[in-house]
Amino acid sequence: MNNYRILVIDDEEAICEILKYNLECAGFSVDIAYSAEEALEMSPTSYSLLIVDIMLGDLSGFDLAKKIRADQSATPVPIIFCSALGEVDDKVMGLNIGADDYIAKPFNIAEVCARVRAVIRRVEANESTIEIPEDLTNTERDLLTLLASRPGHIFSRENIIAHLQREDITLRTVDAHITRLRKKIIDRHDITIITRSGFGYGLAKNS
């Protein structure tokens, strides 16, 4: 799981450092944000997974998750709430917002790592429903995997750039990669790359 990037969002420095150290020991790349506002400036949907505290200040963890889930152009990113608010109603609210899991503080770090792995495995299982061809470049493979993670959804070019995290990817090169990708999957009848002019691209699963 060395390629997975996690963003920890918590206003307690000690909690952030504990999670960062242990998750990095488990093989993940970890960044920290001490507020929801700071997290929003870090392209949160470009990460593989978010670990979010609820009580963050002016903009709560719930508010942050609602903003992320409301953005239809954003890459779907798994969210795990990690909070001292451990009542059933809090957990239900978090899951209803769209969280993938909820961990109550104080937590067991081994359990946190296990839950992170479990959420990522579920994401991988969803992505694997579309077979990725073998003759793709790394960029084309990552691009197709992104589109396949949410069939029917249109990803903006800006969101694609943020997800791919490559210095040579620009608005123009996104179009070029899509053109080459289309040519390589033109003979497949189960999927089609769709375009929203002036905005971005998506993947349709054919019946």
N, C-alpha and C positions, 0 to 999 in steps of 0.2 A: 504493500500500500504506500510505497514511497512517493507516488505521484499525486497523492491527495493533499489538498490544502485546506486547512481548517482555520476559521476565524472565531476566536473566543471574545465575547462581548460581555464585560463585567466591570463594574466600577470599583471592585475590591482588587487591589494590586496583588495581594497574596494569593487569592484564588486564581487569578490569571497566570501567575508564575507557576503555581502547582500544576495547573492544567497544561500549560505550555511545555514544561519540563517532561511530564509523564507522557504526553501525547507524542512529543518528539522522540522520546525513548522507544515508543511503540512504532515509529517509522513514519509519522506524519510531519508535514510542514505546517507550522502554526504561527499565525499573527494575532495581535491583540488590539482591541479597541476598548477604551474605558467609558464610552457612552454610545448611545444609539446614533447620535449625530455624527460622531467620528466614524462609526461603522458605515454609515451611508456614503461617506466620502471615499471609502475604500473599495467601491464596486463589490458589495457583498455577494451579489449573484455570480461573481466570477470564481467564488470558492466552491470547494467540493461539499462543505458542510459548515453550518453555523451552530455554535454553542452559545445560547443567549440567556443572560440573567433577566428577570422580569422587572425588578425595582432598580431602574437605571437613572432616574431623575425626571427632567421635564418630558422627555420622550421615553416611555417605558419599553420593555422588551416586547410586550403585547403590541404596542403601537408600531414598533419596528417591523414585527412580523406581518402586521396588517398592510403596511406600506409595501413590503416586498411581495406579498401575495397578490396585492391589488394591481401591480404592474404587469399587465398582460404581455408586454414586450420583453420581460426579464426571463433569464434562464431559471428554470425551476431548481431551487437549491434546498436541500434537506435542512431542517431546523430542529435542534434539540434544546428545549428549555431546561435550564439548570437553576433552580431557585429555592430560597428558603420558604416560599409560599407553597406548602405541601398539602393543602386541603384539597379534597376531591373536586370542589367547584373550580379551583384554580387550574387543576390538571385538565378538567373537561373543557374549560375555556381555551386553554393553550392548544389542545388537540383540535377543537372546533375552528380555531384560527387557521390551522393548517400545519401545526407542528408534527414532526415525525416521531417524537418521543419526549418524555418529561422526566427529569431526574430531580429529586428533592435534595436540598442541602440539609445537614452535612452529608456529603456523598462519599462513597467508596471509590477510589480512583480506578481500581481494577474493573468495577462495574461500569464506570464511565467509558473506559476504553472498549469494553465488550459491547456496550450499546452503540458506540460510534461505529465499530466494525459491522454490527448487525444492520444499522441503517444504510451504510454504504453497500453492503451485500444486497439489500433490497433494491437499491438504485441500480446496481449492476444487473440484477435479474431483470428489471424492467427494460433496460437498454438492450439486453441480449435477445429480446424478442425479434429484433431485426438483425439478420446476419450481415456482418461487415465484410465486404470483398477483400481478398488478400493483396490485390495489385494496387493499393493506394499508398500515397506518401503519408508520412506521419501527420502532416497538417490536414490532408484530405480525410484521413481516418478520424482524427479528433473532431473535424467539422461534421462528418456524417454521424458520429456518435452523439454529438450535441443535438443535431436535428432529430435523431432517432429517439432521444430521451423524452420527447413530447410530440408525438405525431399529430399533425394538424395545426400545431402552433407556429406562428410566424415570429422568428427571432430577428430583431433589428440588426443591422450591420454593426452598430456600436456595441451591442451586446455580444455578438459573435467575436469581435476583436477582444473584448474584455475577457471572454472565456478562454480563448486560445492562448493568450499571454505570450505572444511572440512579437519581437521588435519589428519584424519585416511585414507584419500584417497591417494593411491600411484599408480604407473603404474601397479603394480601387482593386487591391489584391484579393479582397474577399470575393468580389465579383468574378475575378479570374479563376480563383480556386473552385467556385461553384460551377463555372463553365466546364472546367476540366473534370470535375466530379460527375457532372451530368453525362459527359461522354463515356465515362467508365462504367456507369450503371445503366446506360441507355437500353441494353438488352434485357434488363430485369423487368419483370412484369408485376412484382409485388410492391414496389415503392416508386414514388415520383417526387422530384424536388419541385416545389411550388414557389412562385415569386409574388411578392407584393411590391409593385413598382414604386421605386423611391424610398422603400422602407427596409425590406429584408427578405428572408427565405425561411421555408419550412419543408417538412417532409410529410407526404401523404402515403398511407398504406392502402394499396389498391385492393378492391374486393375480388 
